[in-house]
Amino acid sequence: MRTTIGAEFTAALHRYRDRTALEAGGRSWTFGDVDRWSAAVAAQLRAHGVTAGDAVALYLGNCVEFVVADLAVARLGAVKVPVNPLLPAATVDHVLRTSRARLVVLGSSVPRPDGVPALVVDDGGGPLPGEPLAGPASEVAAPEPADIGPDARAAIYFTSGTTGLPKGVVHTQASAVAVQYAQIVEAEIVEGDRLLLTTPLAHAAGLFAQSALIRGATSVIEPGFDAGGVLEAIRTRGITWTFLVPTMIYRLLDAVGGAEEFGLRTVVYGAAPITPSRLARALEVFGPVFVQLYGQTECPNWGTRLAKDDHDPSRPDTLDSCGQASIMADVAVVDDDGRFLEAGGTGEVCLRSPYTLESYLDDPAATAEKFLPGGWIRTGDIGFLDDGGYLHLRDRRTDMVISGGMNVYCREVEDVLATHPSVSRVAVIGVPHDDWGEAVHAVIVTDGPVEPGEIVEWSRGRLAAYARPKSAELVAELPETPFGKIDKKALRAPHWAARDRAIG
């Protein structure tokens, strides 16, 4: 059994040499092409001093270079640090500084960070501000494979907690390999599949691209999601598999005309539940192809799985869930004291698998708080298990909104809005939204004349598009708990009163 993700990639690149590995922008590359290209990039990284254990940031949008650089990092036994180009510059700087990135691979359209050597990918953003990343025509021998073991670091993914400060989530080589084994099975990725990837490679789509390589499938990479373009690709490019968030499924349903046949075999979705009425329509249009995942950065993607057979409108109780424990995971629910609850008991959801985090980067206190005895991790989600082992989510401990599949950390938004000259106090919550699941909503106490819409507009340019409030309201004061904290449960209650759970 191979114990490093680099070894998995190397084996696949040789096994499937003549098959198509990647497609983008009207071009294609075989596994052999990608082998040579990633070897050249690995040699380039080594020439810049990158060795096993060094962090390399991938600050790129969706492009084939992201996948190639990912492979190169793995071949060196270095540590991947994916960075979403939608993040504010200050957050990017924090990620690079905290991870101690030795080098960053970045797109020409993103701001170049200070103090970190860069290799630049031409993404149409203008003149290249630095040395170009090695191209597909490069012929350079690959460096010797890294001499590392399963406990070595493979990746640091950054996620925010209730403090609003991004935390580094450390995953080992063993974790990186294990999640791929689980994912290939649970996401039903098979040889010859053609995966359409439109969500950010810096998030879950990057893991799916890895699965496609390991399994001998083809990744068709698009820079972003466009409903019309996705439907056209499904119709004309032989797409058999894709990953979406529910909002994207809704957009596809809105764009579909009359009845037609689609060649999709599997649609994996996650980040939020799907509206039952929309699911019924999706099953009519695309057939029984849907698989729901539930996980978190600390246990990527596959904590639970709602299988294709479970997507049955005649079983509403099952559809209310996010499925049963994945093939390599265990799920439990605990009370406030960490005691395990029987079926039907509501408490904090905990997960255990071979691909949970090793630790939070440089944060032993947060790591200790995350883990329970026996290898269990706390998710911060509140829910219960039914008698069939299906997990039903009901709320979140963590102060976060999931809007259109993107994590929005309320403290980050509040910190920005609080700098408006007329804002005295502010609380950010998630409110129901038919398309996005939840929408970001700001509740504001002002000390000057200002309209809610003015504050929403003011946030443009100061927050990522997905994190900006979609609505705001002015109040005389914010409710507080007996401990003097803002009572967000009270703020959310009127918006969620007609629903049976307090998340979208």
Backbone torsions as a table, in degrees:
resi	resn	phi	psi	omega
1	MET	NA	131.4	177.9
2	ARG	-75.9	138.2	-171.9
3	THR	-112.9	2.4	175.5
4	THR	-129.0	151.1	-178.6
5	ILE	-69.1	-31.0	176.4
6	GLY	-62.3	-41.2	177.9
7	ALA	-64.5	-37.8	176.5
8	GLU	-61.2	-45.9	-179.4
9	PHE	-64.1	-46.1	-177.7
10	THR	-59.9	-43.2	178.7
11	ALA	-61.3	-42.9	-178.6
12	ALA	-68.4	-40.0	-179.2
13	LEU	-60.9	-34.4	177.8
14	HIS	-82.0	-36.2	-176.7
15	ARG	-65.5	-37.4	-173.3
16	TYR	-112.8	33.6	-166.9
17	ARG	-50.1	-38.8	-172.3
18	ASP	-92.9	-2.9	178.7
19	ARG	-84.0	159.6	176.1
20	THR	-78.7	124.5	-179.4
21	ALA	-96.6	-44.2	-173.0
22	LEU	-135.1	143.2	171.4
23	GLU	-134.5	138.3	176.6
24	ALA	-167.3	141.2	174.6
25	GLY	56.7	33.3	178.4
26	GLY	81.3	5.2	178.7
27	ARG	-118.1	162.2	178.3
28	SER	-140.6	155.1	-179.7
29	TRP	-135.8	134.0	176.3
30	THR	-78.5	170.6	174.6
31	PHE	-60.9	-36.4	176.7
32	GLY	-63.8	-41.2	175.8
33	ASP	-59.8	-45.7	-177.8
34	VAL	-67.2	-33.8	176.0
35	ASP	-59.9	-51.2	-178.6
36	ARG	-64.9	-41.6	-177.3
37	TRP	-66.0	-46.4	-178.7
38	SER	-68.0	-30.0	175.0
39	ALA	-63.9	-41.6	179.3
40	ALA	-65.7	-40.4	178.7
41	VAL	-67.6	-38.7	177.2
42	ALA	-61.3	-42.4	177.7
43	ALA	-63.6	-37.1	178.3
44	GLN	-66.1	-42.6	176.8
45	LEU	-62.2	-42.7	179.6
46	ARG	-62.1	-38.3	178.8
47	ALA	-63.4	-24.6	176.9
48	HIS	-91.2	10.3	174.3
49	GLY	92.0	5.7	-179.4
50	VAL	-75.7	126.5	176.2
51	THR	-130.6	179.7	-179.0
52	ALA	-55.1	133.7	178.5
53	GLY	92.3	-13.5	178.0
54	ASP	-77.8	143.4	178.2
55	ALA	-85.1	133.3	175.7
56	VAL	-125.7	121.7	-178.3
57	ALA	-88.8	137.5	175.0
58	LEU	-110.4	97.3	-174.5
59	TYR	-104.7	70.8	-169.6
60	LEU	-137.3	152.2	167.2
61	GLY	-80.5	-166.6	-178.2
62	ASN	-76.0	114.8	178.7
63	CYS	-161.5	162.6	-179.5
64	VAL	-65.3	-29.0	-179.8
65	GLU	-61.0	-31.0	176.8
66	PHE	-59.7	-47.9	-178.4
67	VAL	-65.9	-43.1	-179.5
68	VAL	-63.4	-44.6	178.4
69	ALA	-64.3	-37.5	176.3
70	ASP	-57.8	-45.4	178.5
71	LEU	-63.2	-42.1	-179.1
72	ALA	-62.7	-42.6	178.1
73	VAL	-60.3	-44.2	-179.4
74	ALA	-65.1	-37.4	-178.7
75	ARG	-63.8	-30.8	179.7
76	LEU	-85.2	-7.6	-173.2
77	GLY	71.6	19.9	177.0
78	ALA	-81.7	-179.5	-172.5
79	VAL	-115.1	119.6	-178.8
80	LYS	-78.1	134.9	174.5
81	VAL	-127.6	92.2	-179.9
82	PRO	-74.1	139.2	-177.7
83	VAL	-129.8	121.2	-179.6
84	ASN	-73.0	124.8	179.6
85	PRO	-62.7	-13.7	178.7
86	LEU	-78.8	-10.2	-177.7
87	LEU	-70.8	146.5	174.1
88	PRO	-60.6	152.2	-176.4
89	ALA	-57.8	-38.4	-179.0
90	ALA	-63.7	-36.5	178.3
91	THR	-69.3	-40.6	177.2
92	VAL	-59.7	-45.7	179.0
93	ASP	-59.4	-41.0	179.0
94	HIS	-63.2	-43.4	-179.7
95	VAL	-62.1	-46.2	-178.3
96	LEU	-65.8	-40.4	-178.9
97	ARG	-69.1	-45.8	-176.2
98	THR	-67.4	-38.6	179.8
99	SER	-77.5	-10.2	-176.4
100	ARG	55.5	47.1	-178.8
101	ALA	-59.6	129.2	179.0
102	ARG	-80.1	-27.0	-176.9
103	LEU	-157.2	152.4	177.0
104	VAL	-127.0	134.1	171.0
105	VAL	-98.4	118.7	-172.4
106	LEU	-134.1	157.5	175.7
107	GLY	-80.7	151.8	-177.8
108	SER	-69.2	-13.6	-177.9
109	SER	-92.2	-5.8	-179.6
110	VAL	-99.8	154.3	178.8
111	PRO	-63.8	135.2	179.6
112	ARG	-78.6	123.1	179.2
113	PRO	-68.5	151.4	177.5
114	ASP	-82.5	144.2	168.2
115	GLY	83.7	1.7	179.9
116	VAL	-125.6	123.6	176.6
117	PRO	-56.7	146.7	-174.0
118	ALA	-133.2	145.2	165.2
119	LEU	-113.3	134.1	-166.3
120	VAL	-113.2	137.6	176.0
121	VAL	-106.2	130.4	178.6
122	ASP	-76.1	103.6	177.5
123	ASP	-109.9	22.9	178.9
124	GLY	85.1	11.2	-175.9
125	GLY	-90.8	13.9	178.0
126	GLY	108.9	-166.3	-177.9
127	PRO	-56.5	142.6	-178.8
128	LEU	-75.0	120.3	-178.4
129	PRO	-85.8	57.0	-179.7
130	GLY	148.2	-170.9	-177.5
131	GLU	-68.4	129.6	179.4
132	PRO	-69.4	146.9	170.9
133	LEU	-65.0	142.6	177.8
134	ALA	-53.6	140.1	-175.9
135	GLY	-94.7	176.4	-175.5
136	PRO	-67.8	-18.5	-180.0
137	ALA	-85.5	-4.3	-177.6
138	SER	-65.1	138.9	176.9
139	GLU	-122.4	91.1	-178.3
140	VAL	-133.1	134.6	179.2
141	ALA	-63.9	140.0	179.3
142	ALA	-69.4	144.1	172.8
143	PRO	-61.5	162.0	176.8
144	GLU	-59.2	142.5	179.0
145	PRO	-57.0	146.2	-178.4
146	ALA	-66.7	139.5	176.6
147	ASP	-95.3	80.5	-178.5
148	ILE	-131.3	164.6	-179.6
149	GLY	-112.5	-178.9	-176.3
150	PRO	-65.4	-19.8	-178.7
151	ASP	-88.4	-5.1	178.3
152	ALA	-69.2	154.8	178.5
153	ARG	-69.9	142.5	175.6
154	ALA	-115.1	-34.9	-175.1
155	ALA	-156.7	152.2	168.8
156	ILE	-125.8	112.4	177.1
157	TYR	-101.4	138.6	-177.5
158	PHE	-103.1	132.9	177.7
159	THR	-140.0	155.3	-177.8
160	SER	-101.0	150.7	173.2
161	GLY	-107.3	-166.1	-177.2
162	THR	-68.5	-15.5	176.8
163	THR	-77.1	-14.5	-178.7
164	GLY	85.6	-7.9	179.4
165	LEU	-89.9	126.5	179.5
166	PRO	-60.7	133.5	177.7
167	LYS	-109.6	141.2	176.3
168	GLY	-82.7	127.8	178.9
169	VAL	-105.6	113.4	-173.8
170	VAL	-90.5	127.2	173.9
171	HIS	-120.3	140.5	-178.2
172	THR	-87.9	172.7	174.1
173	GLN	-60.1	-41.8	179.3
174	ALA	-61.3	-41.1	177.9
175	SER	-63.2	-44.0	-178.1
176	ALA	-62.7	-36.7	178.0
177	VAL	-73.0	-45.1	-176.0
178	ALA	-62.1	-42.1	-178.5
179	VAL	-65.0	-30.5	177.3
180	GLN	-69.4	-40.9	177.3
181	TYR	-60.7	-45.2	179.0
182	ALA	-64.5	-42.4	-175.2
183	GLN	-67.2	-41.6	-180.0
184	ILE	-60.2	-37.6	178.2
185	VAL	-73.8	-53.1	-172.3
186	GLU	-71.5	-34.4	178.0
187	ALA	-86.2	-1.4	175.2
188	GLU	56.2	48.7	176.9
189	ILE	-90.4	123.0	-175.3
190	VAL	-125.1	162.3	176.6
191	GLU	-54.7	137.1	177.9
192	GLY	87.3	-9.3	175.4
193	ASP	-60.5	153.3	174.4
194	ARG	-121.6	106.6	-174.4
195	LEU	-92.7	124.0	174.2
196	LEU	-93.7	117.9	-176.7
197	LEU	-115.3	113.0	-178.6
198	THR	-121.1	-15.9	177.1
199	THR	-84.2	164.4	-172.0
200	PRO	-59.1	130.5	174.3
201	LEU	-65.6	-21.1	176.4
202	ALA	-71.9	-8.5	177.8
203	HIS	-116.5	-137.9	-172.5
204	ALA	-62.4	-33.8	-176.9
205	ALA	-59.8	-29.9	177.7
206	GLY	-64.3	-36.5	176.2
207	LEU	-68.9	-35.6	177.2
208	PHE	-68.4	-35.4	175.2
209	ALA	-62.7	-38.6	176.1
210	GLN	-62.6	-43.3	179.5
211	SER	-60.4	-42.7	-179.9
212	ALA	-59.7	-42.8	178.9
213	LEU	-63.3	-47.0	-177.7
214	ILE	-63.8	-33.4	-174.0
215	ARG	-93.4	-5.6	-179.9
216	GLY	82.1	29.3	177.4
217	ALA	-104.9	174.1	-177.6
218	THR	-109.8	131.8	173.4
219	SER	-98.5	121.8	174.9
220	VAL	-101.5	109.8	-169.8
221	ILE	-102.0	127.0	174.7
222	GLU	-115.5	149.6	-177.2
223	PRO	-66.2	-22.3	179.7
224	GLY	-172.3	-177.2	-177.2
225	PHE	-93.6	129.7	171.3
226	ASP	-139.2	120.4	-172.2
227	ALA	-57.2	-46.9	-179.9
228	GLY	-62.9	-42.0	179.6
229	GLY	-66.3	-38.0	178.6
230	VAL	-64.7	-45.8	179.1
231	LEU	-61.6	-40.2	179.3
232	GLU	-65.1	-40.4	178.2
233	ALA	-63.9	-41.7	178.8
234	ILE	-63.1	-39.4	-178.0
235	ARG	-71.3	-37.4	-166.7
236	THR	-116.2	-13.4	-172.7
237	ARG	-115.2	15.3	174.1
238	GLY	67.9	29.1	-179.6
239	ILE	-67.7	130.0	178.8
240	THR	-113.5	-13.6	-170.7
241	TRP	-150.1	140.1	172.9
242	THR	-153.2	161.6	176.1
243	PHE	-117.4	132.3	-177.3
244	LEU	-139.5	162.0	164.4
245	VAL	-102.1	158.5	-175.2
246	PRO	-51.7	-38.1	179.6
247	THR	-57.0	-38.8	179.2
248	MET	-67.7	-38.9	176.5
249	ILE	-60.1	-41.8	178.5
250	TYR	-61.7	-40.7	179.5
251	ARG	-63.5	-39.3	177.9
252	LEU	-64.1	-42.9	179.8
253	LEU	-62.7	-38.4	178.5
254	ASP	-66.5	-29.5	-175.7
255	ALA	-88.7	-17.9	-178.7
256	VAL	-70.6	136.6	177.2
257	GLY	-86.4	-116.1	179.7
258	GLY	-82.0	-175.1	-179.4
259	ALA	-66.9	140.8	177.1
260	GLU	-158.5	166.4	179.1
261	GLU	-94.9	133.2	175.6
262	PHE	-115.8	148.2	-178.3
263	GLY	-91.1	10.2	-179.6
264	LEU	-64.7	136.3	175.4
265	ARG	-105.2	-33.0	-177.5
266	THR	-144.5	132.2	169.3
267	VAL	-123.6	111.2	175.9
268	VAL	-92.5	134.6	177.6
269	TYR	-137.6	159.3	-179.7
270	GLY	-169.3	-167.0	179.8
271	ALA	80.7	-20.7	178.3
272	ALA	-166.9	154.2	174.8
273	PRO	-68.6	164.3	179.0
274	ILE	-105.2	141.3	179.4
275	THR	-63.5	129.8	-176.1
276	PRO	-54.3	-42.8	-179.0
277	SER	-64.9	-37.3	178.0
278	ARG	-70.0	-37.2	178.1
279	LEU	-62.4	-44.0	179.1
280	ALA	-56.8	-42.7	177.8
281	ARG	-66.5	-41.2	-180.0
282	ALA	-62.7	-38.7	177.4
283	LEU	-65.4	-36.5	176.1
284	GLU	-63.5	-40.6	-174.2
285	VAL	-79.5	-48.0	-171.2
286	PHE	-105.6	-14.2	-179.2
287	GLY	90.3	-176.9	-176.1
288	PRO	-79.3	70.2	-172.5
289	VAL	-116.5	2.8	-167.3
290	PHE	-93.6	137.3	174.3
291	VAL	-131.1	126.5	177.6
292	GLN	-101.1	137.8	175.2
293	LEU	-112.7	154.8	172.6
294	TYR	-141.0	126.0	176.9
295	GLY	-165.4	-163.5	174.9
296	GLN	-156.4	170.1	-176.7
297	THR	-52.8	-35.9	-178.8
298	GLU	-74.7	-15.9	174.9
299	CYS	-145.9	81.6	-164.1
300	PRO	-59.5	126.1	165.8
301	ASN	67.2	-51.1	-163.2
302	TRP	-115.5	65.9	165.6
303	GLY	-80.0	-48.3	173.9
304	THR	-134.0	165.0	176.3
305	ARG	-139.2	130.8	169.4
306	LEU	-98.7	109.0	-170.2
307	ALA	-74.1	169.4	180.0
308	LYS	-57.7	-43.8	-178.5
309	ASP	-65.5	-22.6	179.7
310	ASP	-78.5	-14.2	-179.1
311	HIS	-84.1	72.4	-174.2
312	ASP	-125.0	110.9	-178.8
313	PRO	-57.1	-20.6	178.6
314	SER	-79.3	-2.6	178.7
315	ARG	-122.1	69.5	-175.0
316	PRO	-60.7	-32.1	179.7
317	ASP	-64.4	-39.0	177.8
318	THR	-68.4	-41.5	179.8
319	LEU	-66.3	-20.7	176.0
320	ASP	-71.3	-13.8	-174.4
321	SER	-98.2	173.2	171.5
322	CYS	-111.0	23.7	169.1
323	GLY	96.0	-171.6	-179.7
324	GLN	-99.8	169.3	-179.8
325	ALA	-55.3	137.2	177.4
326	SER	-67.1	167.9	-170.2
327	ILE	-60.1	-29.9	-178.9
328	MET	-115.3	24.1	-177.0
329	ALA	-132.5	157.7	170.5
330	ASP	-120.6	148.7	-180.0
331	VAL	-128.0	137.9	176.3
332	ALA	-145.3	165.9	176.6
333	VAL	-127.2	133.0	-176.9
334	VAL	-124.1	157.6	175.8
335	ASP	-86.0	-174.3	-175.8
336	ASP	-63.4	-20.0	179.8
337	ASP	-98.0	6.8	178.6
338	GLY	82.7	11.3	178.4
339	ARG	-84.9	136.9	-177.6
340	PHE	-71.3	136.9	-178.0
341	LEU	-101.8	151.0	175.2
342	GLU	-74.5	169.0	176.9
343	ALA	-52.7	136.0	-179.9
344	GLY	94.0	-17.4	179.4
345	GLY	-80.4	131.0	-177.9
346	THR	-93.5	130.8	179.6
347	GLY	-168.7	-158.9	-178.4
348	GLU	-84.2	133.0	179.5
349	VAL	-76.2	133.9	176.9
350	CYS	-124.3	147.9	-179.6
351	LEU	-126.5	152.6	174.0
352	ARG	-143.2	130.1	179.1
353	SER	-163.1	169.5	175.8
354	PRO	-72.1	-6.1	-177.3
355	TYR	-119.0	28.3	168.6
356	THR	-76.9	162.3	-178.5
357	LEU	-57.2	150.7	169.1
358	GLU	-75.7	-44.5	-176.7
359	SER	-170.1	168.3	163.8
360	TYR	-86.6	135.9	-174.2
361	LEU	-59.6	120.8	175.1
362	ASP	55.9	31.3	-177.0
363	ASP	-141.1	74.4	-178.1
364	PRO	-63.1	-29.6	-179.8
365	ALA	-67.5	-45.5	178.4
366	ALA	-65.6	-35.7	178.2
367	THR	-63.5	-46.4	-180.0
368	ALA	-62.0	-38.0	179.9
369	GLU	-69.4	-30.3	-177.5
370	LYS	-70.8	-35.5	-171.6
371	PHE	-96.4	143.0	166.6
372	LEU	-106.8	162.4	176.7
373	PRO	-55.9	146.5	177.8
374	GLY	90.0	9.7	177.8
375	GLY	85.3	7.1	178.8
376	TRP	-78.4	143.8	172.1
377	ILE	-116.8	144.4	174.9
378	ARG	-79.5	134.3	-179.8
379	THR	-92.8	-21.5	-172.6
380	GLY	84.1	-2.7	176.9
381	ASP	-96.1	147.7	179.5
382	ILE	-108.3	132.9	179.9
383	GLY	-172.0	-167.8	177.7
384	PHE	-147.1	158.0	173.5
385	LEU	-101.2	134.1	176.5
386	ASP	-87.1	-178.2	-175.7
387	ASP	-63.6	-23.2	179.3
388	GLY	-89.8	3.4	-179.7
389	GLY	81.8	13.7	176.7
390	TYR	-85.0	134.9	-177.7
391	LEU	-91.7	128.0	178.6
392	HIS	-115.3	117.2	179.4
393	LEU	-86.2	144.7	-178.7
394	ARG	-129.7	-24.5	-177.6
395	ASP	-168.4	-179.6	176.7
396	ARG	-128.5	138.2	169.6
397	ARG	-74.6	-41.1	-177.2
398	THR	-72.5	145.3	-176.1
399	ASP	-85.4	85.0	-172.6
400	MET	-146.5	147.8	173.7
401	VAL	-116.0	135.5	173.2
402	ILE	-107.5	110.2	-175.9
403	SER	-119.7	114.3	-179.0
404	GLY	60.7	30.7	179.0
405	GLY	85.3	-0.6	180.0
406	MET	-104.5	135.3	177.4
407	ASN	-77.5	123.7	176.4
408	VAL	-116.8	119.5	-176.2
409	TYR	-95.4	115.9	-168.1
410	CYS	-57.6	-39.1	-178.0
411	ARG	-60.4	-39.7	179.5
412	GLU	-61.1	-43.5	-179.9
413	VAL	-67.7	-42.4	180.0
414	GLU	-61.8	-40.3	-179.4
415	ASP	-62.4	-36.6	179.0
416	VAL	-72.6	-48.6	-177.8
417	LEU	-62.7	-30.5	-178.9
418	ALA	-66.2	-16.3	178.9
419	THR	-84.3	-6.3	175.4
420	HIS	-66.1	135.1	-173.4
421	PRO	-61.9	-20.8	-178.0
422	SER	-101.5	1.2	-177.5
423	VAL	-94.6	123.3	177.5
424	SER	-93.4	-50.5	176.5
425	ARG	-140.5	152.9	-179.2
426	VAL	-150.6	143.4	172.5
427	ALA	-132.1	135.6	-179.7
428	VAL	-111.6	133.3	-179.7
429	ILE	-135.6	169.2	172.0
430	GLY	-100.5	135.1	177.6
431	VAL	-121.0	156.6	-176.3
432	PRO	-61.7	142.3	175.8
433	HIS	-144.6	130.0	-172.8
434	ASP	-63.0	-33.4	-178.2
435	ASP	-95.8	-43.7	-172.2
436	TRP	-89.7	-4.9	-174.7
437	GLY	82.8	-61.8	173.8
438	GLU	-135.6	148.5	173.5
439	ALA	-119.4	147.1	179.9
440	VAL	-75.8	126.2	-176.9
441	HIS	-129.6	132.2	-179.0
442	ALA	-107.7	132.3	175.0
443	VAL	-110.1	120.4	-164.3
444	ILE	-128.0	136.5	167.2
445	VAL	-104.1	126.3	-176.7
446	THR	-110.4	159.9	172.9
447	ASP	-126.9	27.7	177.6
448	GLY	-163.0	165.4	-178.9
449	PRO	-72.4	116.8	178.5
450	VAL	-160.5	148.0	177.9
451	GLU	-98.3	150.2	179.4
452	PRO	-54.5	-42.1	-179.1
453	GLY	-62.3	-30.2	178.6
454	GLU	-66.1	-39.1	-179.8
455	ILE	-69.7	-40.7	176.9
456	VAL	-59.6	-46.2	180.0
457	GLU	-64.9	-38.4	179.6
458	TRP	-60.6	-29.4	-177.4
459	SER	-72.1	-14.3	177.0
460	ARG	-59.8	135.6	-179.6
461	GLY	84.6	-16.1	179.4
462	ARG	-103.5	-17.4	179.2
463	LEU	-135.1	151.9	172.4
464	ALA	-57.4	149.6	-174.7
465	ALA	-54.8	-41.8	-177.4
466	TYR	-72.1	-18.0	-176.8
467	ALA	-95.7	-12.5	-178.6
468	ARG	-67.1	143.1	175.1
469	PRO	-59.4	138.0	174.8
470	LYS	-92.1	-14.5	177.9
471	SER	-157.0	162.9	179.0
472	ALA	-151.9	156.5	175.3
473	GLU	-140.5	149.7	178.0
474	LEU	-100.8	134.6	178.3
475	VAL	-131.5	160.4	179.7
476	ALA	-75.3	-33.9	178.0
477	GLU	-157.1	159.0	179.0
478	LEU	-98.2	136.7	178.7
479	PRO	-66.3	148.5	-179.2
480	GLU	-128.1	152.6	174.0
481	THR	-79.0	170.4	176.8
482	PRO	-60.1	-17.5	-179.3
483	PHE	-94.8	7.9	176.4
484	GLY	83.4	9.9	177.7
485	LYS	-94.3	152.2	176.6
486	ILE	-61.7	129.1	-177.3
487	ASP	-87.6	87.5	-177.8
488	LYS	-72.1	-25.5	175.8
489	LYS	-60.8	-41.2	177.8
490	ALA	-67.2	-36.6	178.6
491	LEU	-67.5	-37.6	-178.1
492	ARG	-76.3	-30.6	-169.7
493	ALA	-50.6	-48.0	-178.1
494	PRO	-62.8	-31.1	-177.5
495	HIS	-76.2	-29.5	-175.2
496	TRP	-106.9	7.7	-172.9
497	ALA	-58.8	-33.0	-176.1
498	ALA	-87.0	2.8	-176.2
499	ARG	-115.9	158.9	-175.5
500	ASP	-93.8	4.9	174.3
501	ARG	-150.2	158.4	-172.8
502	ALA	-102.3	26.8	170.7
503	ILE	-135.6	157.1	-174.3
504	GLY	-84.1	NA	NA
